[in-house]
Amino acid sequence: MEISLVSLRSALNEERAIELNRSSAEFLKSINLDGSLHFHKGEAGKQEITLFFVESGGSEVPFLQVYQNYRSPFYLLTTGDSNSLASSLEILSFLHDKKMKGEIIYGSNEKIYASIKRIYDTETAAQRLSSYKVGVIGKPSSWLISSSVDHEKAEEKYGIKYIDITFEEFDEEISKNSFPKEKVGTDILALADKNPTFLGALYIYGALKRVVAKYGLDGFSIRCFDLLGTRKNTACLALALLNDEGIVSSCEGDEASLFSMMVFRALGVPAFQCNPSVIDIEQSKIILAHCTMPLCMAESYSFMSHFESDLGVGIRGKFYLRDATLFKMSQNLEDYHCFHGTIEENLERKNLCRSQILLHSDTSLSPILENPYGNHLLLAYGDLLERIERLLARYE
């Protein structure tokens, strides 16, 4: 982890400065528990964070001289010696008075190391999020009346850039009837050799790959149900493959779900876009289902038709029975739902989309019914609540 240090200290005589240099070097060595922290002075480059190293009392004035060259939040690394903690408290009070964010990093070596690692992870995720460029291929499906986002706000607040792409342009790409075979597993290629429906689904995959490359996209949403009319096929297989490759792919043109999936991707994990199909408030259980999922999230998978249309290629994935996080950002990009729970069972109900799971939440699921954010949720493996909260708190 590359850490840029901005050293803050009071004016010292030569003897005191030499002693502080020694003690500061010992402190930095002591908190580098596994040798992964690489400290240097100077401006932070990409994938780096900046810590304000408060070495002594009297650091307030040096801080005032430089803080305007940096952006909030300000992280104050504090030794606890030479009145550094008192100085850090004064600086943090100043920041709060200015309505700026800051945090004092202080405590045992283990606590300081954990804090720096957490901050590094959060700042790295924020840098990723702000670098993303996503496409909107066609408008949201007609039934998604609360799933569009304000593109200008998304870019101004979070840095994500949106590009509108017509469905007609995408459809023209499908007509080229090609796809990169080297990117597709032999099991799927074998099915395509025998089944025109699979081949058509792979042409959709190839078209999306070309659109992604043309515009340099990190992700996209697609008004995929239109394919049922134009191609008698679905994008379920294409989205499964692309999400597997790290290209975040949201179906039904759901822009709020796309944004939520990009948050997961910034944290380094793929996400399953799903319908909340059945909710048991008393038991805190929810059945989630959809016809596509990242193949890397599946312990195993098989192929079926798309549930609503009985056309195309749908995915029936068997999920790992482990802990997971449910998340969804609101349409206004201000609020969100987030739950941690455990996947208890893979289901095969005939009246739901093909990939189905039963999840037990640690907390009440009532907010989904009382204040819903559209008709989709996003699921990723692991307990990501704190990481999501810290990332999104960066933008408050």
N, C-alpha and C positions, 0 to 999 in steps of 0.2 A: 504494500500500500504506500503510494507516494504522498507525502505530507509536506506541504509548504508551511514554514514557520515564519511568522512575523514577530520578532522578539521585541518585548516591551520591558524597559527597566528605567529606573531613575538615574540621574547623573551621578556617577560614582568616581571616587579617587582611584588611582591605578591599582593599588593593593586590593581594594574591595572588588574592583572589576575582575581581577585575576581570580579571586576566590569564587565570585559568582559564575564565572566561566566554567570553573571546575565543577561546582555543585550542579549547575544546569546540565552539563554533559553527563554527569552521573545519574541525574534524574531521568533524562531521556533514555539512557541505556537501561535503567531499571524498569521502565514501563514497557519496553520493547520485549515482551515475554517470549515470543517465538522468533524474533528477528525479522518479522514481516513488515515492520514500520520503517520506512525510509524517509528520514527527515532531511530537509534542505531549506535554505533560505532563498528568497526570491519569489517571483510570481509563480503561481500554480499553473501548470499546463493542463491539458485535457486529462480526464480521469484522475485528477488530483483534488485534494481539499486543502483549505487554508485554515490553520489554527493560529490564534493570537497567543503567543507564549508569554504569559505574565510572570516575569522572573523575580520581580521585587515590588515592594511598595513604591509609590510615586510613579507608577506606570500610566496613570490617568492622562497626564499631559502628552506623553508620546502617542497614546492611543488617539487623542483628539487631533493630532497632527496628521494621522494617516487613515482614519476609519472611513472617510468619505471616498476613498479610492476603492472601497470594497462594498459588496452587497450583503444585506442581511440574509441569513442569520450569521451572527458572530459567535465563534466558539472560542472560549477563553480557557486555555490550558494552564492549570494552576498547580504550583509545587507544594504550597502550604508553608514554605519557608520564606524568610526575609520579607514578611508582610505581603506576600503575593496574593493570598486569599482576600485580605482586606481591600487591596487595590482592585481585584476582580469584582468584588461586591459593588464597589463604587461605579465601576465601568458598566456593570449589568444594570444598575439602577439608572444610569444615564441613558442607556439604550431603551429601557422600558419607558422612560419619560419622553423619549423621542418616538415612541410607538414602533420601535424596531425589535427584532427578535435576537435573543442571545442565549447562551448556555455556558455555565461554568463546568469544566471538566476537572473533577477533583475527587480524591479519595485514595483507596488502596491502589497498588499497582494493577491488580486484577480488574478493579472497577474502571480505572482510567483506560486500560487497554480495551475493555469491552465497549466503553463509551466511544472511543476513537473508531473502532471497527464498525459500530452501529452508525455513526455519523458518516463514515466513508461509504458504507453501503447505501445510505439514504441519498447522499449527494451524487453518487455515481448513478443511481436510478433516476434522479432528477435531471442529470445531464443527458441521459439516454432519452427520457421522455421529451425533453425540449428539442431533441434533434430529429424526432420522427416526422416523416411525411407520409400521409395516408390518402388514399383515393376513395371517392364515393362514386361507384359505378351504378348509375341510375339512382332514382330517388328512393327513399324508404317505401316498403310495401304499403299499399293503401290502408291496411288495417293498423299500421303502426302510426297512430295519430299523436303519440307523445314520445317519439324516439329520435327526432332530429336535434342536432346541436347547433349552436351559433358558432360558425367556423372562425369568425373574427375573434370572438371571445376565447375560443380554444387556443388560438395562436397567441393572442395577447397575454393570457394568463399562464398558459402551460407551455407554450412554444410549439405545439403540434400544428403542422401545416396541412391543410385540406386542399385537395384538388378534385374538382367535379369532372367526371368522365361520363360521356353519354353511353347508354346501353347499346346504341346503334354501333358505336365504334368497337365495343367489345364483341358484339355479334358478328361484325365483319371479320374479326380475328378468328372466331370459331370456324368460319368458312374456309380457312386455310388448311383445315384438317391435318394438323400436325401437333406433335408434342415431344418433349425430350425423353426418349425412352430410357436413357441412362439414369434418370431421376426416379423411375418407377420400379417397384419391386417385381421380381420374376413371377410371383403369384398373380399379380394384377395384370401383367403383360400376357400371361397365359390365358386369363379369362377374356382379355380384349381380343385375342386371336380367334376365339370361338364365339364371342357374343358382341353383336353390333352395339348394344346398349352400353357396354363397358368401353368400347372404342369411342363412342360419342362422348361419354363422360370424360375420357382422357383428352379429347379435342377441346373440351371446355377448360380442362386443366392447362393445356398448352396455350390457349388464348389468354388466360389469366396470367400465366408466366410472362408472356410477351408484353401485356399491359403493364405489369409490375416493373419489368425491365425498362420499358419506354419512358415511364415517368419517375423511375427511381424510388419506388414506393417501399415503405416498411410494413405496410398493411393496407387493407381496404375493406369496405362493405360493398355488398352486391345485391341488387334487387333480383334475387335468384329465382323467384317464383315465375318471372316472365319467361324463363327457359322452358317451362312446361308447355307454353303455347308455341314458342318459336322453334324449339328443338326437341320437344317431347322427351326431355331429359332433365337432369338436375345437376347442381354444382356441389352436391354433398361429397362426392369422392375428391373433387378438385380441392375443396376447402380442407378436407382431411389431410391431403398430401401437402398443401401449402403451409398449413399450421404446423405440420411436422417439420417443415424446412425452416421455420422461424418467420415466415411471412404471415402476419396476423390477418386472419380472414374471417369476416363476420357476415352472416347470411341475413336475408330479408331486408337488406339496406339499413340495418339498425345501427345508426351512428352512435347512440349512447352506449350500446354494447361494444362497438368497435373501440371507443375511447376506453371503456373499462378493461377490455382485452389488452390495450396498449399499456395500461398501468401494470397489469400482470407481467407483460413482456419486459417492461422496464425493470421489474424485479427478477427477471431471468427465468420465468416459468410460463409454460403454455396454458391455455384456458379452454374449457369446454363451455360453449354457449348453449344454454338449455332453457326449456320451458319449465316453470314451476307448475307441475301438473296436478298434484294433490298435496295439500298441506293439512297436517294434524296438529293444531295449536296445542292441545292438551299434552300430547306426547312429544312435542317439538321435533316432529319428523316431516320430511318433505320428499316427494318423488319428483325427480328431475329427468327430463327426456328430450332428446333431439335426434335427428337423423344423420348428423355428422359430428365428428370429434377428432382431435389430433390423434393420429395412430400411436404416437409415442406415449400417450396416456393410457393405452389399452394393454391389459395383460394378454389378451387375444382378441380377435375380431373376425367377423364374417360379413357377408354382403347380402343385402335384401333390396327390395324396391323402396322408394320414398313412401312414407306412411300416408300422407294426405292424398297423393295422386296415384299411387301404385305404379309410378313411372321411374325411370332412371335407376340410379344406384344409391342406396342408403347404407349406412354403416351401423352394424350392431356390435358395439364394443363392450368387452368385459373389463370393468374398472378394477383397480386394486382396492381391496377393502382396507382403507387406511384413513388418516385424518385429512381434512380438506378445508378450504376456505371458500365461502360464497361471497360474492361482491357484485355490486352494481352501482354505477354512478348515475345521478339524476340527469335529466335532460338539460337542466340549467348549469350543470358542471359545478355546482356548489355543495350538494349534499350526496350522501351515499349510504347504502346498506352494506354491512359486513358481518358475517357470521362464521364461527369456527365450529366444526363438527366432525363426525365420523361416517364414512360410507359403510353402511351395514350390509347392503345386499345389492346384487345385480338382478334386475327384473326382466321379464319377457311378456309384458301385458300386450294383448292384441289391440287394445284401443288407444295406444300411445305411440309416439315416435320410437324409432328402433333402438337407440341406446338409452337405457333406463337404469337409474340407481335410486336407492332409498338412503337418505342421509339423515342422521340424528344430530340436531344442533345442540351446542352447549347452552345456548340462550334461547329465549322466546323468539319465535318466527312471526309474531304478531305484526311487526312493522311492515312486513311484505304485504299483508292484507290491508292494514290501516293507512299506509302511505306508500303505495307501490311506485316504482320507477320503471314503468313499461312492462312488457310481457316476457322479458328474458332476464336470466341471471347468468353469472359467470362463475365457474368452479375451477379451482386449481388445487393441486395437492399441497399439503403442509399447513402449518399454522402461520398465516401471513398477516394477521390482524395488526400487530404492532408495526410491522414494516409498512403496511398500507397507510395506517394512521400517521406515521411519521413523514412519509413521502407527501401525502396530501396536505399535511399541516404546513409544509414549506410554502404553500401557495395561499394561505389564509391572510 
